[in-house]
Amino acid sequence: MLISGLIEELNIYPNWCDTVKFGNPEQEITGIVVTMWATPNVIRRAVEFGAYMIISHEPTFYKDDEIPRDNTVERAKLALIEKSGVVIYRYHTIMHMLKPDLIPTGAFYYLGLRGELTPTEH
């Protein structure tokens, strides 16, 4: 299956945020890494695992426009992304739109907190 095919299935509510941010989605899925942040370490580990798709919840460059600033750190991270050949897909809005919201639900599960989540207004 191509990465683009999986993305079509994930995009149940197409929106401006949940899109491919870097890389070519017209490649075969070899493995998937799911993370909150696509840090340089996560990118390197994904390549080590042979997983060339990264699904990240937060922006790659800490701001929603996904454009790296002109500084040494962000230039190095962009070079790593380009050299690695990974596809970074941001999956943010849909995770929060689902009921229950999957981000706190996952955090509570990971922390071992059991019980019923009662949704409230922000």
C-alpha positions as CSV (number, residue, x, y, z in Angstrom):
1,M,0.0,0.0,0.0
2,L,1.2,3.5,-0.8
3,I,1.5,6.1,2.0
4,S,-1.0,8.3,0.1
5,G,-3.6,5.5,0.3
6,L,-3.3,5.2,4.1
7,I,-3.6,9.0,4.4
8,E,-6.8,8.9,2.4
9,E,-8.2,6.4,4.9
10,L,-7.0,8.5,7.9
11,N,-8.5,11.8,6.6
12,I,-12.1,11.2,7.6
13,Y,-12.5,15.0,8.1
14,P,-10.1,16.7,5.6
15,N,-8.8,19.9,7.0
16,W,-5.9,22.3,6.6
17,C,-3.7,20.8,9.4
18,D,-3.8,17.0,8.8
19,T,-1.6,16.8,5.7
20,V,1.8,15.6,4.5
21,K,4.3,18.2,5.6
22,F,7.5,16.6,4.2
23,G,8.4,13.8,1.8
24,N,6.8,12.0,-1.1
25,P,3.7,10.0,-0.1
26,E,3.8,8.1,-3.4
27,Q,6.0,5.4,-1.9
28,E,5.2,2.0,-0.3
29,I,4.7,1.8,3.4
30,T,7.6,0.0,4.9
31,G,6.7,0.8,8.5
32,I,5.1,3.6,10.5
33,V,6.4,5.5,13.5
34,V,3.7,7.4,15.5
35,T,4.9,10.2,17.8
36,M,3.8,13.4,19.5
37,W,6.8,15.3,18.0
38,A,9.0,14.4,15.0
39,T,12.3,15.2,16.7
40,P,15.6,14.6,15.0
41,N,16.0,11.5,17.2
42,V,12.6,10.1,16.2
43,I,13.5,10.7,12.5
44,R,16.8,8.8,12.9
45,R,15.1,6.0,14.8
46,A,12.4,5.7,12.1
47,V,15.1,5.3,9.5
48,E,16.9,2.7,11.6
49,F,13.6,0.7,11.8
50,G,13.1,1.0,8.1
51,A,9.9,3.0,8.7
52,Y,9.7,5.8,6.2
53,M,6.3,7.2,7.4
54,I,6.1,9.3,10.5
55,I,2.7,10.3,11.9
56,S,3.3,13.3,14.2
57,H,0.7,15.1,16.3
58,E,2.5,18.4,16.6
59,P,4.2,20.6,14.0
60,T,7.7,19.6,12.8
61,F,9.1,23.1,13.3
62,Y,7.0,24.2,16.4
63,K,4.7,26.4,14.4
64,D,1.7,25.6,12.3
65,D,3.0,26.8,8.9
66,E,5.7,24.1,9.0
67,I,8.3,26.5,7.5
68,P,11.6,26.2,9.2
69,R,13.2,29.4,10.4
70,D,16.6,30.4,9.1
71,N,18.7,29.1,12.0
72,T,21.3,26.4,12.4
73,V,19.1,24.0,14.3
74,E,16.1,24.1,11.9
75,R,18.3,24.0,8.8
76,A,20.0,20.9,10.2
77,K,16.6,19.3,11.0
78,L,15.3,20.0,7.5
79,A,18.5,18.6,5.9
80,L,18.0,15.4,8.0
81,I,14.4,15.1,6.8
82,E,15.3,15.6,3.2
83,K,18.3,13.2,3.4
84,S,16.3,10.5,5.2
85,G,13.5,10.3,2.7
86,V,10.8,10.0,5.4
87,V,7.3,11.2,4.9
88,I,6.0,13.3,7.8
89,Y,2.2,13.4,8.1
90,R,0.7,15.6,10.7
91,Y,-2.4,14.1,12.3
92,H,-3.7,16.7,14.8
93,T,-7.2,18.0,14.2
94,I,-8.9,14.7,13.6
95,M,-7.5,13.3,16.8
96,H,-9.2,16.1,18.8
97,M,-12.4,15.9,16.8
98,L,-13.1,12.3,17.7
99,K,-15.2,11.6,20.8
100,P,-13.6,10.9,23.1
101,D,-10.7,13.1,22.2
102,L,-7.9,10.6,21.5
103,I,-5.0,12.7,22.9
104,P,-6.1,12.9,26.6
105,T,-7.6,9.4,26.3
106,G,-4.2,8.0,25.1
107,A,-2.4,9.9,27.8
108,F,-4.7,8.6,30.6
109,Y,-4.3,5.1,29.3
110,Y,-0.5,5.4,29.1
111,L,-0.4,6.8,32.7
112,G,-2.5,3.9,33.9
113,L,-5.5,6.1,34.9
114,R,-8.7,4.1,34.5
115,G,-12.3,5.2,34.6
116,E,-14.7,7.1,32.5
117,L,-13.6,10.3,30.8
118,T,-16.2,13.0,31.2
119,P,-15.9,15.6,28.3
120,T,-16.2,19.2,29.3
121,E,-15.9,22.5,27.6
122,H,-12.4,24.0,27.3
